[in-house]
C-alpha cells in the first residue's frame, strides 16, 4: 500500500509538471499587429487630442463598429486578415455626425510564429486614400511608417 501511494504521488507530480508550456497560449504580443492611427490639426500640422472618435471597419461582410474612445492621441485598428488587398475604415467625431471613409491598401505576408499562436500577418506597402466624397470630418491624410510589424510606430495620420 505504501508503494501504491508513492506511485500515485509520482504520477500526479509528473502530470502537474508536464501540462502547459509556452506554446499553449499566445500572450507575448506575437499575433497579427494592428494599424496605429494618430491625429493632427489640419491648419498647424501639430499632433491633436481627439475629444471623441468613433471608428467602424468593413471586414468584408459589412461595417463593424469598433466603438467610441475619448481624449485620445492615437488609436490602433485591426485590419482584414483574409486575402483582400485593402480595408475600408470609417471615422466620425460624433455618434450621428458626418463620416469619412479611408481605404487602406497593402500587401500581406504570412509568418509562422508557434503552435499556440499559429500564423501572423504583416502588412507592407501601406497606401491610404481618403474618399473624395467624404472629406468631413477628416480633411486630409498623412502617411507614417508604410509597413506594420508591431504597434509601436504610427502608420497613418488623420488631419482634422
C-alpha positions, 0 to 999 in steps of 0.5 A: 500500500505504501508503494501504491501511494508513492506511485500515485504521488509520482504520477500526479507530480509528473502530470502537474509538471508536464501540462502547459508550456509556452506554446499553449497560449499566445500572450507575448504580443506575437499575433497579427499587429494592428494599424496605429492611427494618430491625429493632427490639426489640419491648419498647424500640422501639430499632433491633436487630442481627439475629444471623441472618435468613433471608428467602424471597419468593413471586414468584408461582410459589412461595417463593424463598429469598433466603438467610441474612445475619448481624449485620445492621441492615437488609436490602433485598428485591426485590419482584414486578415483574409486575402483582400488587398485593402480595408475600408475604415470609417471615422466620425467625431460624433455618434450621428455626425458626418463620416469619412471613409479611408481605404487602406491598401497593402500587401500581406505576408504570412509568418509562422510564429508557434503552435499556440499562436499559429500564423501572423500577418504583416502588412507592407506597402501601406497606401491610404486614400481618403474618399473624395466624397467624404472629406468631413470630418477628416480633411486630409491624410498623412502617411507614417511608417508604410509597413506594420510589424508591431504597434509601436510606430504610427502608420497613418495620420488623420488631419482634422 
